[in-house]
Amino acid sequence: MNLAWVDCYIDKLLTLFPDIHPYAAMIDRWAFKPVWDGKGEEVDLSRVLATEEQLLTFYGIERSCENDWIDEALRSGHLVLLPCDLFYMPHAKVFYGKEHAGHFIVVRELLPGGSYLIFDDHPAFCGRMDRTGLKAAHDALGLPYQRFLPEMLQVTDASAIGYVSRMLKADSFFLSDFARRLLVSEETTMRKCLILKGTRHFNHRLNGFIRMVDAAPLPSGKGEAVSELRRSIIQYMDDWRVTVNLATRVLLQPELPIWDRVQNRLENHLESEALLPNAAVRFLELLHAEANG
């Protein structure tokens, strides 16, 4: 089964540590918060990163962030996630063209002659890359790489379910609040559309919620309830995608009267603000029903 892509970090982490329960790994991957000021737009990932740290602790995974180069880590048998700018990665050119984009890749091995065996799942690639090219792609971001000891704790299904019950919260969905802040802001229409367009690289993180539903041990007799849960999440994602596409069209064709449609869609997102939090509550109800069944 082809799994919907969530984000470059968590899918690589599951590649390195396949014994992590996917439904535990996906918690809060969607908890990004778009922010902006007079200088520009960015995304607050503080909650995503805090939950990620707790996940590693729960599974006993030791991670360090390193500023030197990766050869010594690879020779020591450690696992490496390397942040790179996809602009400099040949395998990504067909997808990203001239765009600069931060991205994590797995470096599997230091090969004889000094090149590297790398793995990427999105865009898909597994093959050789020379030292000069890989180092240039890494240096362009200026971020430390992540080094892992290969060992982890063996966690039972029951413990993983308990972790999910503690960690999954209904207050981790921020897009409706973002829509509210954007609607009342005094930014120009074009600036609002530019800010909205910036969420296009993060909307797919809600696939993590769908992956949770698909991977978790939910009751076999609740098929319709599970299907309805999936449909509600997918509908929200599709609606947001259309809104972002319309905002992008405003930027490309500002002479067209499209903004009113964008504004109406943002107001609709406010009306559906409870949808994702309610879905999280319903997911936990189904999970507990199976655990207690």
C-alpha positions as CSV (number, residue, x, y, z in Angstrom):
1,M,0.0,0.0,0.0
2,N,1.3,3.4,-0.9
3,L,1.2,5.6,2.2
4,A,0.3,9.3,1.9
5,W,3.4,11.4,2.4
6,V,3.4,13.4,5.7
7,D,6.8,15.2,6.0
8,C,10.4,14.5,5.2
9,Y,11.5,14.0,8.8
10,I,9.0,11.6,10.2
11,D,8.9,9.3,7.2
12,K,12.7,9.1,7.3
13,L,12.7,8.4,11.0
14,L,10.3,5.5,10.4
15,T,12.7,4.2,7.7
16,L,15.6,4.2,10.2
17,F,13.5,2.8,13.1
18,P,10.7,0.6,11.5
19,D,9.7,-0.7,15.0
20,I,8.2,2.7,16.0
21,H,4.4,2.4,15.9
22,P,3.3,4.6,13.0
23,Y,0.2,5.8,14.8
24,A,2.4,7.0,17.7
25,A,4.9,8.7,15.4
26,M,2.2,10.8,13.6
27,I,1.0,12.7,16.6
28,D,1.2,16.5,16.1
29,R,2.9,16.3,12.7
30,W,0.1,18.6,11.6
31,A,0.6,21.0,14.6
32,F,2.2,23.8,12.5
33,K,1.2,27.4,13.1
34,P,1.6,29.9,10.2
35,V,2.8,33.3,11.5
36,W,3.8,36.5,9.8
37,D,5.1,40.0,10.6
38,G,6.3,43.1,8.7
39,K,9.5,41.2,7.6
40,G,8.0,38.0,6.2
41,E,6.1,34.8,6.7
42,E,7.2,31.6,8.4
43,V,5.8,28.6,10.2
44,D,6.0,27.9,13.9
45,L,6.9,24.2,14.4
46,S,7.6,24.4,18.1
47,R,4.8,22.0,19.1
48,V,5.8,19.6,16.3
49,L,9.4,19.5,17.6
50,A,8.4,19.2,21.2
51,T,6.2,16.2,20.5
52,E,9.0,14.7,18.3
53,E,11.4,14.9,21.3
54,Q,8.9,13.0,23.5
55,L,8.5,10.3,20.8
56,L,12.2,9.7,20.8
57,T,12.4,9.6,24.6
58,F,9.4,7.1,24.7
59,Y,11.2,4.7,22.3
60,G,14.6,5.2,23.9
61,I,16.1,6.6,20.8
62,E,19.3,8.6,21.4
63,R,19.7,11.6,19.0
64,S,22.4,14.3,18.8
65,C,22.7,17.3,16.5
66,E,26.2,17.6,15.0
67,N,27.9,20.4,13.2
68,D,30.9,18.5,11.9
69,W,30.8,16.3,8.8
70,I,29.1,12.8,8.7
71,D,32.0,10.4,7.9
72,E,32.9,9.6,11.5
73,A,29.3,8.9,12.4
74,L,28.9,6.5,9.4
75,R,32.1,4.7,10.2
76,S,30.8,4.2,13.8
77,G,27.7,2.5,12.5
78,H,25.4,5.4,13.6
79,L,22.4,6.5,11.6
80,V,22.4,9.8,9.8
81,L,19.6,12.2,8.8
82,L,21.1,15.0,6.8
83,P,19.3,18.3,6.1
84,C,19.9,19.5,2.5
85,D,18.7,22.1,0.1
86,L,16.8,20.2,-2.6
87,F,17.9,22.8,-5.2
88,Y,21.4,21.1,-5.1
89,M,20.1,17.5,-5.2
90,P,20.1,16.2,-8.8
91,H,17.3,13.6,-8.1
92,A,14.9,16.4,-7.1
93,K,15.3,18.7,-10.1
94,V,12.4,17.2,-11.9
95,F,10.1,18.0,-9.0
96,Y,11.5,21.2,-7.5
97,G,13.3,22.9,-10.5
98,K,14.8,26.1,-9.4
99,E,13.1,26.2,-6.0
100,H,15.1,26.1,-2.8
101,A,13.6,23.8,-0.2
102,G,14.9,22.4,3.1
103,H,14.7,18.6,3.2
104,F,16.0,15.6,5.2
105,I,17.6,12.6,3.5
106,V,19.0,9.4,4.9
107,V,22.7,8.8,4.3
108,R,23.1,5.1,4.5
109,E,26.7,4.5,3.8
110,L,30.2,6.0,3.1
111,L,31.3,4.2,-0.1
112,P,34.8,3.4,-1.2
113,G,36.2,6.4,-2.9
114,G,34.4,8.9,-0.7
115,S,31.0,9.1,-2.2
116,Y,27.7,8.2,-0.3
117,L,24.7,6.0,-0.6
118,I,21.7,8.1,0.1
119,F,18.0,7.4,0.3
120,D,15.0,9.7,-0.2
121,D,11.4,8.8,-0.3
122,H,9.9,12.0,-1.6
123,P,11.0,12.4,-4.3
124,A,12.0,8.7,-4.5
125,F,15.7,8.0,-4.9
126,C,18.2,5.5,-3.7
127,G,21.7,5.8,-5.1
128,R,25.1,7.3,-5.1
129,M,26.0,11.0,-4.6
130,D,29.5,12.5,-4.6
131,R,31.0,14.2,-1.6
132,T,31.2,17.6,-3.2
133,G,27.6,17.7,-4.3
134,L,26.2,16.3,-1.0
135,K,28.3,18.7,1.1
136,A,27.2,21.7,-1.0
137,A,23.5,20.7,-0.6
138,H,24.0,20.4,3.2
139,D,26.1,23.6,3.6
140,A,23.5,25.6,1.8
141,L,21.1,25.2,4.7
142,G,23.6,25.7,7.5
143,L,21.8,23.3,9.9
144,P,23.3,20.5,12.0
145,Y,22.7,16.9,10.9
146,Q,21.0,14.4,13.2
147,R,23.0,11.4,14.4
148,F,21.3,8.4,16.0
149,L,22.5,5.3,17.9
150,P,20.9,2.4,16.1
151,E,19.3,0.9,19.2
152,M,15.8,1.5,20.5
153,L,13.5,0.1,23.2
154,Q,11.0,-2.6,22.3
155,V,7.6,-1.0,23.0
156,T,4.4,-3.2,23.2
157,D,1.2,-2.3,21.4
158,A,-0.4,-1.7,24.7
159,S,2.3,0.8,25.7
160,A,2.0,2.5,22.3
161,I,-1.7,2.9,22.7
162,G,-1.2,4.4,26.2
163,Y,1.3,6.9,24.7
164,V,-1.2,7.9,22.1
165,S,-3.9,8.4,24.7
166,R,-1.7,10.7,26.7
167,M,-0.2,12.7,23.8
168,L,-3.0,13.2,21.3
169,K,-4.8,16.4,22.1
170,A,-7.7,18.2,20.4
171,D,-6.0,21.6,20.6
172,S,-3.2,20.7,18.1
173,F,-5.0,21.9,14.9
174,F,-4.2,25.5,14.1
175,L,-5.4,26.1,10.5
176,S,-8.9,27.5,11.5
177,D,-7.3,29.9,14.0
178,F,-4.9,30.9,11.2
179,A,-7.9,31.6,8.9
180,R,-9.4,33.8,11.7
181,R,-6.2,35.8,12.2
182,L,-5.8,36.2,8.4
183,L,-9.4,37.5,7.9
184,V,-9.1,40.2,10.5
185,S,-5.6,41.3,9.7
186,E,-5.0,44.6,8.0
187,E,-2.7,43.2,5.4
188,T,-3.4,43.8,1.7
189,T,-5.2,41.3,-0.3
190,M,-2.0,40.3,-2.1
191,R,-0.1,39.9,1.1
192,K,-2.9,37.7,2.6
193,C,-2.8,35.5,-0.5
194,L,1.0,35.2,-0.2
195,I,0.7,34.2,3.4
196,L,-2.0,31.7,2.6
197,K,0.1,30.3,-0.3
198,G,2.8,29.5,2.2
199,T,0.7,26.8,3.8
200,R,0.8,24.7,0.6
201,H,4.1,23.0,1.8
202,F,2.4,22.0,5.1
203,N,-1.2,21.1,4.4
204,H,-0.1,17.5,3.5
205,R,1.0,17.0,7.1
206,L,-2.7,16.3,7.9
207,N,-2.0,13.0,6.1
208,G,-0.4,12.1,9.4
209,F,-3.9,12.0,11.0
210,I,-5.1,9.6,8.2
211,R,-2.0,7.5,8.7
212,M,-2.9,7.3,12.4
213,V,-6.4,6.1,11.7
214,D,-5.1,3.5,9.1
215,A,-2.3,2.1,11.3
216,A,-4.0,2.1,14.8
217,P,-5.7,-1.1,16.1
218,L,-9.2,0.2,15.9
219,P,-12.3,-2.0,16.4
220,S,-13.0,-4.3,13.4
221,G,-16.8,-3.9,14.0
222,K,-16.6,-0.1,13.6
223,G,-15.8,0.0,9.9
224,E,-18.4,2.7,9.1
225,A,-17.3,4.9,12.0
226,V,-13.6,4.6,10.9
227,S,-14.5,5.4,7.3
228,E,-16.5,8.5,8.4
229,L,-13.5,9.6,10.4
230,R,-11.2,9.3,7.4
231,R,-13.7,11.1,5.1
232,S,-13.9,14.1,7.5
233,I,-10.2,14.5,7.6
234,I,-9.8,14.1,3.8
235,Q,-12.6,16.6,3.2
236,Y,-10.9,19.2,5.4
237,M,-7.6,18.7,3.6
238,D,-9.3,19.0,0.2
239,D,-11.1,22.1,1.1
240,W,-8.0,23.8,2.4
241,R,-6.1,22.8,-0.8
242,V,-8.7,24.5,-2.9
243,T,-8.5,27.6,-0.8
244,V,-4.7,27.7,-1.2
245,N,-5.0,27.2,-4.9
246,L,-7.4,30.1,-5.3
247,A,-5.1,32.3,-3.3
248,T,-2.2,31.3,-5.6
249,R,-4.4,32.2,-8.6
250,V,-5.0,35.7,-7.1
251,L,-1.3,36.2,-7.1
252,L,-1.0,35.0,-10.7
253,Q,-4.0,36.9,-12.0
254,P,-4.7,39.8,-9.7
255,E,-7.1,41.4,-12.2
256,L,-9.6,38.6,-11.7
257,P,-12.3,39.0,-9.0
258,I,-11.2,35.9,-7.0
259,W,-10.5,37.3,-3.5
260,D,-14.2,37.2,-2.4
261,R,-14.2,33.5,-3.1
262,V,-11.0,33.0,-1.0
263,Q,-12.6,35.1,1.8
264,N,-15.8,33.0,1.7
265,R,-13.7,29.8,1.9
266,L,-11.8,31.1,4.9
267,E,-15.1,31.9,6.7
268,N,-16.2,28.4,5.9
269,H,-13.0,27.0,7.5
270,L,-14.0,29.0,10.7
271,E,-17.4,27.3,10.7
272,S,-15.7,23.9,10.5
273,E,-13.2,24.7,13.2
274,A,-14.4,21.9,15.5
275,L,-14.1,19.2,12.8
276,L,-10.5,18.1,13.4
277,P,-10.6,18.4,17.2
278,N,-13.8,16.3,17.2
279,A,-12.1,13.8,14.9
280,A,-9.3,13.5,17.4
281,V,-11.7,12.8,20.2
282,R,-13.6,10.3,18.1
283,F,-10.3,8.5,17.2
284,L,-9.4,8.2,20.9
285,E,-12.9,6.8,21.7
286,L,-12.4,4.1,19.0
287,L,-8.9,3.3,20.2
288,H,-10.0,2.9,23.8
289,A,-13.0,0.8,22.7
290,E,-10.6,-1.7,21.1
291,A,-8.1,-1.6,24.0
292,N,-10.8,-2.2,26.5
293,G,-12.7,-4.7,24.3
